[in-house]
Amino acid sequence: MTGMTTTESGGTGNEDAVSRFVERFAGELTEAGMQRMAARVFAALLASETASMTSAELAAQLQISPAAVSGAIRYLSQVSMISRERDPGTRRDRYVLHNELWYETFTRRDQVLVRWEKILREGAETLGPTTAAGARTAETAEFFAFLQREMLGIMDRWAAYKKSRPES
């Protein structure tokens, strides 16, 4: 297979195609509100065969400075999307995606929805149920309560689906 290599950034595949995927997905994450460099680092880790890379590997693959990698890593660590592990027998850190990344992300989002709903309900009471602002705030709280209930159902269905699917 001409042009095919085994790489850290995607197993057996074309490095250019992997890079295009990383940049396309990072662009989508950026459009959704994630910091640009964090999105690129996250996408590179996601596309990595081991879901882990060192700072030097990330800098080389993404053609960015070590400072840019460091800032992205700091952000991704703060939002619990990655963790830091020590490479065995070395002093190098390796950055790793969490195994249940999306499940954990949406579970944390669920906790945020509960807090928002509580504050919005208090706000609706403060604003008064007969005012337009109070009614709008109460409906927003109701929306977040609905979203939270639906999210719990989705997470339960996801767990059942994962258990039932054949091993890949």
DSSP file (Angstrom, degrees, kcal/mol; ACC not computed):
  #  RESIDUE AA STRUCTURE BP1 BP2  ACC     N-H-->O    O-->H-N    N-H-->O    O-->H-N    TCO  KAPPA ALPHA  PHI   PSI    X-CA   Y-CA   Z-CA
    1    1 A M    >         0   0    0      0, 0.0     3,-1.4     0, 0.0     2,-0.1   0.000 360.0 360.0 360.0 106.1    0.0    0.0    0.0
    2    2 A T  T 3   +     0   0    0      1,-0.2     3,-0.1     3,-0.0     0, 0.0  -0.430 360.0  15.6 -68.6 137.3    1.8    3.1   -1.2
    3    3 A G  T 3  S+     0   0    0      1,-0.3     2,-0.5    -2,-0.1    12,-0.4   0.481  95.9 122.6  80.7   1.6    1.6    6.1    1.1
    4    4 A M    <   +     0   0    0     -3,-1.4     2,-0.3    10,-0.1    -1,-0.3  -0.842  32.2 164.2-101.9 133.9    0.4    4.0    4.1
    5    5 A T  E     -A   13   0A   0      8,-1.5     8,-2.4    -2,-0.5     2,-0.6  -0.932  41.1-111.1-139.1 162.0    2.4    4.0    7.3
    6    6 A T  E     +A   12   0A   0     -2,-0.3     2,-0.3     6,-0.2     6,-0.2  -0.881  48.5 170.3 -95.1 122.7    2.0    3.0   10.9
    7    7 A T  E >>  -A   11   0A   0      4,-2.1     4,-1.8    -2,-0.6     3,-1.1  -0.901  48.3-123.1-132.2 158.3    1.9    6.2   13.0
    8    8 A E  T 34 S+     0   0    0     -2,-0.3    41,-2.3     1,-0.2    42,-0.4   0.812 108.7  64.3 -63.0 -30.6    1.1    7.2   16.6
    9    9 A S  T 34 S-     0   0    0     39,-0.3    -1,-0.2     1,-0.2    39,-0.0   0.238 128.4 -12.7 -86.9  15.6   -1.5    9.5   15.2
   10   10 A G  T <4 S-     0   0    0     -3,-1.1    -2,-0.2     1,-0.1    -1,-0.2   0.501  82.7-116.6 166.9  18.0   -3.8    7.0   13.7
   11   11 A G  E  < S+A    7   0A   0     -4,-1.8    -4,-2.1     2,-0.1     2,-0.7  -0.438  88.6   2.5  69.4-141.4   -2.5    3.5   13.4
   12   12 A T  E    S+A    6   0A   0     -6,-0.2     2,-0.3    -2,-0.1    -6,-0.2  -0.719 104.3  92.2 -82.9 117.5   -2.3    2.3    9.8
   13   13 A G  E    S-A    5   0A   0     -8,-2.4    -8,-1.5    -2,-0.7     2,-0.5  -0.978  79.9 -62.2 175.1 174.9   -3.2    5.1    7.6
   14   14 A N     >  -     0   0    0     -2,-0.3     4,-2.4   -10,-0.2     5,-0.2  -0.695  36.4-146.7 -82.4 122.1   -2.2    8.1    5.6
   15   15 A E  H  > S+     0   0    0     -2,-0.5     4,-2.6   -12,-0.4     5,-0.2   0.867  99.3  52.7 -59.8 -37.6   -0.6   10.8    7.8
   16   16 A D  H  > S+     0   0    0      2,-0.2     4,-2.5     1,-0.2    -1,-0.2   0.911 109.2  48.9 -64.4 -41.4   -2.0   13.5    5.6
   17   17 A A  H  > S+     0   0    0      2,-0.2     4,-2.3     1,-0.2    -2,-0.2   0.898 111.5  49.6 -65.2 -39.8   -5.5   12.1    5.9
   18   18 A V  H  X S+     0   0    0     -4,-2.4     4,-2.9     2,-0.2    -2,-0.2   0.928 110.8  50.1 -63.8 -44.6   -5.2   11.8    9.6
   19   19 A S  H  X S+     0   0    0     -4,-2.6     4,-2.5     1,-0.2    -2,-0.2   0.899 109.8  50.7 -60.9 -41.0   -4.0   15.4    9.8
   20   20 A R  H  X S+     0   0    0     -4,-2.5     4,-2.6     2,-0.2    -1,-0.2   0.918 111.1  48.7 -63.3 -42.3   -6.9   16.6    7.7
   21   21 A F  H  X S+     0   0    0     -4,-2.3     4,-3.1     2,-0.2     5,-0.3   0.949 110.8  50.5 -60.4 -48.4   -9.3   14.7   10.1
   22   22 A V  H  X S+     0   0    0     -4,-2.9     4,-2.6     1,-0.2    -2,-0.2   0.924 114.0  44.4 -55.8 -47.2   -7.6   16.3   13.2
   23   23 A E  H  X S+     0   0    0     -4,-2.5     4,-2.1     2,-0.2    -1,-0.2   0.884 113.8  49.8 -68.3 -38.5   -7.9   19.8   11.7
   24   24 A R  H  X S+     0   0    0     -4,-2.6     4,-1.8    -5,-0.2    -2,-0.2   0.943 115.0  42.8 -64.7 -47.2  -11.5   19.2   10.5
   25   25 A F  H  X S+     0   0    0     -4,-3.1     4,-2.5     1,-0.2    -2,-0.2   0.910 113.1  52.7 -67.3 -40.6  -12.7   17.9   13.9
   26   26 A A  H  X S+     0   0    0     -4,-2.6     4,-2.5    -5,-0.3    -1,-0.2   0.894 107.1  53.9 -59.8 -39.1  -10.7   20.6   15.8
   27   27 A G  H  X S+     0   0    0     -4,-2.1     4,-2.4     2,-0.2    -1,-0.2   0.903 108.3  48.6 -61.3 -41.6  -12.5   23.2   13.6
   28   28 A E  H  X S+     0   0    0     -4,-1.8     4,-1.5     2,-0.2    -2,-0.2   0.911 111.4  49.5 -64.8 -42.4  -15.8   21.8   14.6
   29   29 A L  H  <>S+     0   0    0     -4,-2.5     5,-2.4     2,-0.2     4,-0.3   0.889 111.0  50.3 -62.9 -38.8  -14.9   21.8   18.3
   30   30 A T  H ><5S+     0   0    0     -4,-2.5     3,-1.6     1,-0.2    -2,-0.2   0.916 107.6  52.9 -65.1 -43.5  -13.7   25.4   17.9
   31   31 A E  H 3<5S+     0   0    0     -4,-2.4    -1,-0.2     1,-0.3    -2,-0.2   0.831 106.3  55.1 -59.2 -31.9  -17.0   26.4   16.3
   32   32 A A  T 3<5S-     0   0    0     -4,-1.5    -1,-0.3    -5,-0.1    -2,-0.2   0.494 132.5 -90.2 -82.5  -3.9  -18.7   24.8   19.3
   33   33 A G  T < 5S+     0   0    0     -3,-1.6    -3,-0.2     1,-0.3     2,-0.2   0.399  80.4 134.2 116.3  -3.6  -16.8   27.1   21.7
   34   34 A M      < -     0   0    0     -5,-2.4    -1,-0.3    -6,-0.1    -2,-0.0  -0.508  66.7 -95.2 -77.5 148.5  -13.6   25.2   22.6
   35   35 A Q     >  -     0   0    0     -2,-0.2     4,-2.5     1,-0.1     5,-0.2  -0.345  36.1-121.5 -58.9 142.9  -10.3   27.1   22.5
   36   36 A R  H  > S+     0   0    0      1,-0.2     4,-2.1     2,-0.2     5,-0.1   0.914 108.0  41.8 -59.0 -51.0   -8.5   26.5   19.1
   37   37 A M  H  > S+     0   0    0      1,-0.2     4,-2.6     2,-0.2    -1,-0.2   0.894 114.7  52.1 -67.4 -37.9   -5.3   25.0   20.4
   38   38 A A  H  > S+     0   0    0      1,-0.2     4,-2.8     2,-0.2    -1,-0.2   0.907 109.2  51.2 -62.5 -40.4   -7.1   22.8   22.9
   39   39 A A  H  X S+     0   0    0     -4,-2.5     4,-2.5     2,-0.2    -2,-0.2   0.906 110.8  47.7 -62.9 -42.1   -9.4   21.6   20.2
   40   40 A R  H  X S+     0   0    0     -4,-2.1     4,-2.2     2,-0.2    -2,-0.2   0.920 113.7  46.6 -66.4 -43.7   -6.4   20.6   18.0
   41   41 A V  H  X S+     0   0    0     -4,-2.6     4,-2.3     2,-0.2    -2,-0.2   0.926 113.6  49.3 -64.3 -44.5   -4.6   18.9   20.9
   42   42 A F  H  X S+     0   0    0     -4,-2.8     4,-2.6     1,-0.2    -2,-0.2   0.937 111.6  48.4 -59.8 -47.4   -7.8   17.0   21.8
   43   43 A A  H  X S+     0   0    0     -4,-2.5     4,-2.1     1,-0.2    -1,-0.2   0.881 110.4  51.9 -62.6 -38.3   -8.4   15.9   18.2
   44   44 A A  H  X S+     0   0    0     -4,-2.2     4,-0.7     2,-0.2    -1,-0.2   0.911 111.2  47.0 -64.7 -41.9   -4.8   14.7   17.9
   45   45 A L  H >< S+     0   0    0     -4,-2.3     3,-0.6     1,-0.2     6,-0.3   0.901 111.2  51.8 -65.7 -40.2   -5.1   12.6   21.1
   46   46 A L  H 3< S+     0   0    0     -4,-2.6    -2,-0.2     1,-0.2    -1,-0.2   0.890 112.1  45.9 -61.7 -40.0   -8.4   11.2   19.9
   47   47 A A  H 3< S+     0   0    0     -4,-2.1    -1,-0.2    -5,-0.2    -2,-0.2   0.570  91.0 106.0 -81.1  -9.8   -6.9   10.2   16.5
   48   48 A S  S X< S-     0   0    0     -4,-0.7     3,-0.9    -3,-0.6   -39,-0.3  -0.498  75.6-131.1 -72.7 138.4   -3.8    8.7   18.3
   49   49 A E  T 3  S+     0   0    0    -41,-2.3    -1,-0.1   -42,-0.3   -40,-0.1   0.853 109.2  34.9 -58.2 -37.0   -3.8    4.9   18.3
   50   50 A T  T 3  S-     0   0    0    -42,-0.4    -1,-0.3     2,-0.3     3,-0.1   0.433 104.8-124.5 -98.0  -0.9   -3.0    4.9   22.1
   51   51 A A  S <  S+     0   0    0     -3,-0.9    46,-2.4   -43,-0.3     2,-0.3   0.785  83.8  89.6  59.5  28.3   -5.1    7.9   23.0
   52   52 A S  E     +B   96   0B   0     44,-0.2    -2,-0.3   -44,-0.2     2,-0.3  -0.992  46.8 166.4-153.7 146.0   -2.0    9.4   24.5
   53   53 A M  E     -B   95   0B   0     42,-1.8    42,-3.2    -2,-0.3     2,-0.1  -0.982  31.7-114.1-152.9 157.9    1.0   11.5   23.4
   54   54 A T  E  >  -B   94   0B   0     -2,-0.3     4,-2.4    40,-0.2     5,-0.2  -0.457  37.4-105.9 -85.7 168.0    3.9   13.4   24.9
   55   55 A S  H  > S+     0   0    0     38,-0.6     4,-2.7     1,-0.2     5,-0.2   0.904 122.5  51.5 -59.7 -42.3    4.1   17.2   24.6
   56   56 A A  H  > S+     0   0    0      2,-0.2     4,-2.4     1,-0.2    -1,-0.2   0.895 109.2  49.9 -64.0 -40.4    6.9   16.8   22.1
   57   57 A E  H  > S+     0   0    0      2,-0.2     4,-2.6     1,-0.2     5,-0.2   0.909 112.3  47.7 -64.2 -42.1    4.8   14.4   20.0
   58   58 A L  H  X S+     0   0    0     -4,-2.4     4,-2.7     2,-0.2     5,-0.2   0.931 112.1  49.3 -63.9 -45.6    1.9   16.8   20.0
   59   59 A A  H  X>S+     0   0    0     -4,-2.7     5,-1.6     1,-0.2     4,-1.1   0.909 114.2  45.8 -60.7 -42.7    4.1   19.7   19.1
   60   60 A A  H  <5S+     0   0    0     -4,-2.4    -2,-0.2     3,-0.2    -1,-0.2   0.934 115.4  45.0 -67.3 -46.5    5.6   17.8   16.2
   61   61 A Q  H  <5S+     0   0    0     -4,-2.6    -2,-0.2     1,-0.2    -1,-0.2   0.918 122.7  35.6 -65.1 -43.2    2.4   16.4   14.8
   62   62 A L  H  <5S-     0   0    0     -4,-2.7    -1,-0.2    -5,-0.2    -2,-0.2   0.541 102.7-129.4 -89.4  -6.8    0.5   19.7   15.1
   63   63 A Q  T  <5 +     0   0    0     -4,-1.1     2,-0.3    -5,-0.2    -3,-0.2   0.948  63.1 131.1  54.9  52.8    3.5   21.9   14.2
   64   64 A I      < -     0   0    0     -5,-1.6    -1,-0.2    -6,-0.2    -2,-0.1  -0.847  61.2 -91.7-128.5 165.7    3.0   24.1   17.2
   65   65 A S     >  -     0   0    0     -2,-0.3     4,-2.0     1,-0.1     3,-0.2  -0.354  31.5-115.8 -76.2 156.6    5.2   25.5   19.9
   66   66 A P  H  > S+     0   0    0      0, 0.0     4,-2.6     0, 0.0     5,-0.1   0.853 118.5  57.3 -58.1 -33.6    5.7   23.7   23.2
   67   67 A A  H  > S+     0   0    0      2,-0.2     4,-2.2     1,-0.2     5,-0.2   0.895 105.2  49.7 -64.3 -39.6    4.1   26.8   24.9
   68   68 A A  H  > S+     0   0    0     -3,-0.2     4,-2.1     2,-0.2    -1,-0.2   0.900 111.6  48.8 -65.7 -40.7    1.0   26.3   22.7
   69   69 A V  H  X S+     0   0    0     -4,-2.0     4,-2.9     2,-0.2     5,-0.2   0.935 110.1  52.3 -61.8 -46.1    0.9   22.6   23.7
   70   70 A S  H  X S+     0   0    0     -4,-2.6     4,-2.4     1,-0.2    -2,-0.2   0.905 110.0  47.4 -59.2 -44.7    1.3   23.6   27.4
   71   71 A G  H  X S+     0   0    0     -4,-2.2     4,-2.0     2,-0.2    -1,-0.2   0.905 113.8  47.5 -63.8 -41.8   -1.6   26.0   27.3
   72   72 A A  H  X S+     0   0    0     -4,-2.1     4,-2.7     2,-0.2    -2,-0.2   0.911 112.0  50.0 -65.7 -42.7   -3.9   23.5   25.6
   73   73 A I  H  X S+     0   0    0     -4,-2.9     4,-2.4     1,-0.2     5,-0.2   0.905 108.4  53.2 -62.2 -42.5   -2.9   20.8   28.0
   74   74 A R  H  X S+     0   0    0     -4,-2.4     4,-2.3    -5,-0.2    -1,-0.2   0.935 112.2  44.8 -58.8 -47.2   -3.7   23.1   30.9
   75   75 A Y  H  X S+     0   0    0     -4,-2.0     4,-1.8     1,-0.2    -2,-0.2   0.942 113.8  48.4 -62.2 -49.3   -7.1   23.8   29.6
   76   76 A L  H  <>S+     0   0    0     -4,-2.7     5,-2.9     1,-0.2     6,-1.0   0.838 112.6  49.6 -63.9 -32.8   -8.0   20.2   28.7
   77   77 A S  H ><5S+     0   0    0     -4,-2.4     3,-1.6    -5,-0.2    -1,-0.2   0.909 108.0  53.6 -69.4 -42.9   -6.8   19.1   32.2
   78   78 A Q  H 3<5S+     0   0    0     -4,-2.3    -2,-0.2     1,-0.3    -1,-0.2   0.845 111.1  45.2 -61.8 -34.6   -8.9   21.8   33.9
   79   79 A V  T 3<5S-     0   0    0     -4,-1.8    -1,-0.3    -5,-0.1    -2,-0.2   0.232 114.9-118.8 -95.0  14.5  -12.0   20.6   32.1
   80   80 A S  T < 5S+     0   0    0     -3,-1.6    -3,-0.2    -5,-0.1    -2,-0.1   0.799  77.2 125.4  57.2  36.5  -11.1   17.0   32.9
   81   81 A M  S   <S+     0   0    0     -5,-2.9    17,-1.1    -6,-0.2     2,-0.3   0.678  75.9  18.7 -93.5 -20.7  -10.9   15.9   29.3
   82   82 A I  E     -C   97   0B   0     -6,-1.0     2,-0.3    15,-0.2    15,-0.2  -0.920  66.3-149.3-139.8 165.8   -7.4   14.5   29.7
   83   83 A S  E     -C   96   0B   0     13,-2.5    13,-2.8    -2,-0.3     2,-0.5  -0.915  19.3-119.4-132.8 164.9   -5.0   13.4   32.4
   84   84 A R  E     +C   95   0B   0     -2,-0.3     2,-0.3    11,-0.2    11,-0.2  -0.886  30.2 177.4-107.0 131.9   -1.3   13.4   32.8
   85   85 A E  E     -C   94   0B   0      9,-3.0     9,-3.7    -2,-0.5     2,-0.4  -0.951  30.1-115.4-130.2 152.5    0.7   10.2   33.3
   86   86 A R  E     -C   93   0B   0     -2,-0.3     7,-0.2     7,-0.2     5,-0.1  -0.738  29.7-119.1 -87.5 132.1    4.4    9.6   33.6
   87   87 A D    >   -     0   0    0      5,-2.8     3,-2.1    -2,-0.4     5,-0.2  -0.576  44.3-102.5 -65.1 126.1    6.1    7.5   30.9
   88   88 A P  T 3  S+     0   0    0      0, 0.0    -1,-0.1     0, 0.0     3,-0.1  -0.261 102.5   7.9 -55.2 131.4    7.5    4.5   32.7
   89   89 A G  T 3  S+     0   0    0      1,-0.3     2,-0.3    -3,-0.0    -2,-0.1   0.548 118.9  81.6  76.8   7.8   11.2    4.8   33.2
   90   90 A T  S <  S-     0   0    0     -3,-2.1    -1,-0.3     2,-0.2    -4,-0.0  -0.806  78.2-126.0-133.4 176.0   11.4    8.4   32.0
   91   91 A R  S    S+     0   0    0     -2,-0.3     2,-0.2    -3,-0.1    -2,-0.0   0.277  75.3 112.7-103.1   7.9   10.8   11.9   33.3
   92   92 A R        -     0   0    0     -5,-0.2    -5,-2.8    -4,-0.1     2,-0.3  -0.581  62.1-134.5 -84.9 143.1    8.4   12.7   30.4
   93   93 A D  E     - C   0  86B   0     -2,-0.2   -38,-0.6    -7,-0.2     2,-0.4  -0.721  13.2-155.4 -90.8 146.1    4.7   13.3   30.9
   94   94 A R  E     -BC  54  85B   0     -9,-3.7    -9,-3.0    -2,-0.3     2,-0.5  -0.977  10.2-139.9-120.2 135.4    2.2   11.6   28.6
   95   95 A Y  E     -BC  53  84B   0    -42,-3.2   -42,-1.8    -2,-0.4     2,-0.4  -0.857  23.8-169.3-102.6 129.6   -1.2   13.1   28.1
   96   96 A V  E     -BC  52  83B   0    -13,-2.8   -13,-2.5    -2,-0.5   -44,-0.2  -0.934  21.6-126.8-127.5 136.0   -4.1   10.7   28.0
   97   97 A L  E     - C   0  82B   0    -46,-2.4   -15,-0.2    -2,-0.4     2,-0.1  -0.555  40.4-105.5 -72.8 144.8   -7.7   10.9   27.0
   98   98 A H    >   -     0   0    0    -17,-1.1     3,-1.3    -2,-0.2     4,-0.2  -0.475  23.7-126.8 -68.9 144.0  -10.1    9.5   29.7
   99   99 A N  T 3  S+     0   0    0      1,-0.3     3,-0.2    -2,-0.1    -1,-0.1   0.909 109.6  33.6 -58.9 -46.0  -11.6    6.1   28.8
  100  100 A E  T 3> S+     0   0    0      1,-0.2     4,-3.1     2,-0.1     5,-0.3  -0.276  80.8 148.6-104.9  44.6  -15.2    7.1   29.3
  101  101 A L  H <> S+     0   0    0     -3,-1.3     4,-2.6     1,-0.2    -1,-0.2   0.878  70.2  39.7 -50.2 -54.2  -14.6   10.7   28.1
  102  102 A W  H  > S+     0   0    0     -3,-0.2     4,-2.5     2,-0.2    -1,-0.2   0.888 115.9  51.2 -70.3 -37.9  -18.0   11.4   26.6
  103  103 A Y  H  > S+     0   0    0      2,-0.2     4,-2.2     1,-0.2    -1,-0.2   0.950 114.0  44.6 -60.9 -48.7  -19.9    9.7   29.4
  104  104 A E  H  X S+     0   0    0     -4,-3.1     4,-2.5     2,-0.2    -2,-0.2   0.897 112.2  52.8 -62.8 -40.9  -18.0   11.7   32.0
  105  105 A T  H  X S+     0   0    0     -4,-2.6     4,-2.0    -5,-0.3    -1,-0.2   0.932 113.2  42.2 -61.2 -47.0  -18.4   14.9   30.1
  106  106 A F  H  X S+     0   0    0     -4,-2.5     4,-1.9     2,-0.2    -1,-0.2   0.818 111.4  55.8 -72.9 -29.2  -22.1   14.5   29.8
  107  107 A T  H  X S+     0   0    0     -4,-2.2     4,-1.5    -5,-0.2    -2,-0.2   0.920 110.1  45.7 -65.8 -43.1  -22.4   13.4   33.4
  108  108 A R  H  X S+     0   0    0     -4,-2.5     4,-1.8     1,-0.2    -2,-0.2   0.889 110.1  54.6 -64.9 -37.8  -20.7   16.5   34.5
  109  109 A R  H  X S+     0   0    0     -4,-2.0     4,-2.4     1,-0.2    -1,-0.2   0.882 103.4  56.8 -61.9 -37.5  -22.9   18.5   32.2
  110  110 A D  H  X S+     0   0    0     -4,-1.9     4,-1.8     1,-0.2    -1,-0.2   0.895 104.6  51.3 -59.9 -41.6  -25.9   16.9   34.0
  111  111 A Q  H  X S+     0   0    0     -4,-1.5     4,-1.9     1,-0.2    -1,-0.2   0.875 108.7  51.5 -63.9 -37.5  -24.6   18.3   37.3
  112  112 A V  H  X S+     0   0    0     -4,-1.8     4,-2.8     1,-0.2    -2,-0.2   0.914 106.7  53.7 -64.1 -43.3  -24.4   21.7   35.7
  113  113 A L  H  X S+     0   0    0     -4,-2.4     4,-2.6     1,-0.2    -2,-0.2   0.883 106.7  52.2 -60.2 -39.3  -28.0   21.5   34.5
  114  114 A V  H  X S+     0   0    0     -4,-1.8     4,-2.2     2,-0.2    -1,-0.2   0.930 111.6  46.1 -62.7 -45.8  -29.2   20.7   38.0
  115  115 A R  H  X S+     0   0    0     -4,-1.9     4,-2.3     2,-0.2    -2,-0.2   0.923 113.4  49.2 -63.4 -43.9  -27.4   23.7   39.4
  116  116 A W  H  X S+     0   0    0     -4,-2.8     4,-2.8     1,-0.2     5,-0.2   0.917 109.9  51.5 -62.2 -43.2  -28.7   26.0   36.6
  117  117 A E  H  X S+     0   0    0     -4,-2.6     4,-2.5    -5,-0.2    -1,-0.2   0.928 109.8  49.8 -59.7 -45.0  -32.3   24.7   37.2
  118  118 A K  H  X S+     0   0    0     -4,-2.2     4,-2.2     1,-0.2    -1,-0.2   0.935 113.4  45.1 -60.2 -48.0  -32.1   25.4   40.9
  119  119 A I  H  X S+     0   0    0     -4,-2.3     4,-2.6     1,-0.2    -1,-0.2   0.899 113.0  51.1 -64.5 -40.6  -30.8   29.0   40.4
  120  120 A L  H  X S+     0   0    0     -4,-2.8     4,-2.6     2,-0.2    -1,-0.2   0.885 108.7  51.0 -65.5 -38.3  -33.4   29.6   37.6
  121  121 A R  H  X S+     0   0    0     -4,-2.5     4,-2.0     2,-0.2    -1,-0.2   0.920 111.8  47.5 -64.2 -42.3  -36.2   28.4   39.9
  122  122 A E  H  X S+     0   0    0     -4,-2.2     4,-2.3     1,-0.2    -2,-0.2   0.909 112.4  50.4 -62.5 -41.0  -35.0   30.8   42.6
  123  123 A G  H  X S+     0   0    0     -4,-2.6     4,-2.9     2,-0.2     5,-0.2   0.889 106.9  53.6 -63.6 -40.0  -34.8   33.6   40.0
  124  124 A A  H  X S+     0   0    0     -4,-2.6     4,-1.5     1,-0.2    -1,-0.2   0.896 110.1  48.0 -62.5 -39.9  -38.3   32.9   38.8
  125  125 A E  H  < S+     0   0    0     -4,-2.0    -2,-0.2     2,-0.2    -1,-0.2   0.919 112.9  48.3 -64.7 -43.5  -39.6   33.2   42.4
  126  126 A T  H  < S+     0   0    0     -4,-2.3    -2,-0.2     1,-0.2    -1,-0.2   0.910 113.9  45.7 -62.7 -43.6  -37.6   36.4   42.8
  127  127 A L  H  < S-     0   0    0     -4,-2.9     7,-0.4    -5,-0.1    -1,-0.2   0.736 119.6-111.8 -74.0 -22.6  -38.9   37.9   39.6
  128  128 A G    ><  -     0   0    0     -4,-1.5     3,-1.5    -5,-0.2     6,-0.4   0.422  10.2-111.6  95.5 128.5  -42.4   36.9   40.3
  129  129 A P  T 3  S+     0   0    0      0, 0.0    -1,-0.1     0, 0.0    -4,-0.1   0.684 114.3  55.7 -66.5 -18.0  -44.5   34.2   38.6
  130  130 A T  T 3  S+     0   0    0      4,-0.1     2,-0.2    -3,-0.0    -2,-0.1   0.499  91.3  88.9 -94.3  -2.6  -46.9   36.8   37.1
  131  131 A T  S <> S-     0   0    0     -3,-1.5     4,-2.5     1,-0.1     5,-0.2  -0.606  82.7-123.8 -91.2 156.4  -44.1   38.8   35.4
  132  132 A A  H  > S+     0   0    0     -2,-0.2     4,-2.5     2,-0.2     5,-0.2   0.911 114.6  49.6 -61.7 -42.1  -42.9   38.2   31.9
  133  133 A A  H  > S+     0   0    0      2,-0.2     4,-2.4     1,-0.2    -1,-0.2   0.906 111.6  48.6 -64.1 -41.8  -39.3   37.8   33.2
  134  134 A G  H  > S+     0   0    0     -6,-0.4     4,-2.5    -7,-0.4    -2,-0.2   0.910 112.9  47.0 -64.4 -43.2  -40.5   35.4   35.9
  135  135 A A  H  X S+     0   0    0     -4,-2.5     4,-2.4    -7,-0.2    -2,-0.2   0.910 113.2  48.7 -65.0 -42.8  -42.4   33.3   33.5
  136  136 A R  H  X S+     0   0    0     -4,-2.5     4,-1.9     2,-0.2    -2,-0.2   0.903 113.5  47.2 -63.5 -42.1  -39.5   33.2   31.0
  137  137 A T  H  X S+     0   0    0     -4,-2.4     4,-2.2     2,-0.2    -2,-0.2   0.891 111.5  50.7 -68.1 -40.0  -37.1   32.2   33.8
  138  138 A A  H  X S+     0   0    0     -4,-2.5     4,-2.3     2,-0.2    -2,-0.2   0.900 110.2  49.9 -63.9 -40.9  -39.5   29.5   35.1
  139  139 A E  H  X S+     0   0    0     -4,-2.4     4,-2.3     2,-0.2    -1,-0.2   0.883 109.2  51.7 -65.9 -37.0  -39.8   28.1   31.6
  140  140 A T  H  X S+     0   0    0     -4,-1.9     4,-2.2     2,-0.2    -2,-0.2   0.913 110.0  49.3 -64.4 -41.7  -36.0   28.0   31.2
  141  141 A A  H  X S+     0   0    0     -4,-2.2     4,-2.1     1,-0.2    -2,-0.2   0.909 110.5  50.8 -61.9 -41.8  -35.7   26.2   34.5
  142  142 A E  H  X S+     0   0    0     -4,-2.3     4,-2.5     1,-0.2    -2,-0.2   0.889 107.8  53.1 -62.8 -40.1  -38.4   23.7   33.3
  143  143 A F  H  X S+     0   0    0     -4,-2.3     4,-2.8     1,-0.2    -2,-0.2   0.926 109.5  47.7 -60.7 -45.5  -36.4   23.2   30.1
  144  144 A F  H  X S+     0   0    0     -4,-2.2     4,-2.3     2,-0.2    -2,-0.2   0.861 110.7  51.7 -67.1 -34.3  -33.2   22.4   32.0
  145  145 A A  H  X S+     0   0    0     -4,-2.1     4,-2.2     2,-0.2    -1,-0.2   0.928 112.2  46.7 -63.9 -44.5  -35.2   20.0   34.3
  146  146 A F  H  X S+     0   0    0     -4,-2.5     4,-2.5     2,-0.2    -2,-0.2   0.931 112.1  50.2 -61.2 -47.2  -36.5   18.3   31.1
  147  147 A L  H  X S+     0   0    0     -4,-2.8     4,-2.6     1,-0.2    -1,-0.2   0.897 109.6  51.3 -59.8 -41.9  -33.1   18.1   29.5
  148  148 A Q  H  X S+     0   0    0     -4,-2.3     4,-2.1     2,-0.2    -1,-0.2   0.923 110.2  48.2 -63.8 -44.5  -31.6   16.6   32.7
  149  149 A R  H  X S+     0   0    0     -4,-2.2     4,-1.8     1,-0.2    -2,-0.2   0.923 114.0  47.1 -61.3 -44.0  -34.2   13.9   32.8
  150  150 A E  H  X S+     0   0    0     -4,-2.5     4,-2.5     1,-0.2    -1,-0.2   0.893 109.0  54.5 -64.4 -39.8  -33.7   13.1   29.1
  151  151 A M  H  X S+     0   0    0     -4,-2.6     4,-2.6     1,-0.2    -1,-0.2   0.895 105.8  52.4 -62.7 -40.8  -29.9   13.1   29.6
  152  152 A L  H  X S+     0   0    0     -4,-2.1     4,-2.2     2,-0.2    -1,-0.2   0.919 110.8  47.8 -61.3 -43.1  -30.2   10.5   32.4
  153  153 A G  H  X S+     0   0    0     -4,-1.8     4,-2.5     1,-0.2    -2,-0.2   0.905 111.2  50.6 -63.3 -42.0  -32.3    8.2   30.1
  154  154 A I  H  X S+     0   0    0     -4,-2.5     4,-2.5     1,-0.2    -2,-0.2   0.915 110.0  49.7 -62.8 -42.9  -29.8    8.7   27.3
  155  155 A M  H  X S+     0   0    0     -4,-2.6     4,-2.3     2,-0.2    -1,-0.2   0.894 110.9  49.7 -65.6 -38.8  -26.9    7.7   29.5
  156  156 A D  H  X S+     0   0    0     -4,-2.2     4,-2.2     2,-0.2    -1,-0.2   0.921 112.1  48.0 -63.6 -43.2  -28.7    4.6   30.7
  157  157 A R  H  X S+     0   0    0     -4,-2.5     4,-2.6     1,-0.2    -2,-0.2   0.879 110.1  52.8 -65.9 -37.0  -29.5    3.6   27.1
  158  158 A W  H  X S+     0   0    0     -4,-2.5     4,-2.8     2,-0.2    -1,-0.2   0.933 108.7  49.4 -62.3 -46.1  -25.9    4.2   26.1
  159  159 A A  H  X S+     0   0    0     -4,-2.3     4,-1.8     1,-0.2    -2,-0.2   0.913 113.2  47.0 -61.0 -42.5  -24.6    1.9   29.0
  160  160 A A  H  X S+     0   0    0     -4,-2.2     4,-1.8     2,-0.2    -1,-0.2   0.906 111.7  51.2 -65.1 -41.6  -27.1   -0.8   27.9
  161  161 A Y  H  X S+     0   0    0     -4,-2.6     4,-1.6     1,-0.2    -2,-0.2   0.928 108.4  51.2 -61.2 -45.9  -26.1   -0.4   24.3
  162  162 A K  H  < S+     0   0    0     -4,-2.8    -1,-0.2     1,-0.2    -2,-0.2   0.887 111.0  48.9 -60.5 -38.7  -22.3   -0.7   25.1
  163  163 A K  H  < S+     0   0    0     -4,-1.8    -1,-0.2     1,-0.2    -2,-0.2   0.850 114.1  45.9 -67.7 -34.2  -23.0   -3.9   27.1
  164  164 A S  H  < S+     0   0    0     -4,-1.8    -1,-0.2    -5,-0.1    -2,-0.2   0.678  90.4  95.2 -87.6 -17.3  -25.0   -5.5   24.3
  165  165 A R  S  < S-     0   0    0     -4,-1.6     3,-0.1    -5,-0.1     2,-0.0  -0.432  83.1-103.5 -77.3 149.9  -22.8   -4.7   21.3
  166  166 A P        -     0   0    0      0, 0.0    -1,-0.1     0, 0.0     2,-0.1  -0.350  45.1 -93.2 -66.9 150.2  -20.4   -7.3   20.1
  167  167 A E              0   0    0      1,-0.1     0, 0.0    -2,-0.0     0, 0.0  -0.414 360.0 360.0 -63.5 136.3  -16.7   -6.8   21.0
  168  168 A S              0   0    0     -2,-0.1    -1,-0.1    -3,-0.1    -3,-0.0   0.451 360.0 360.0 -86.3 360.0  -14.9   -4.9   18.2
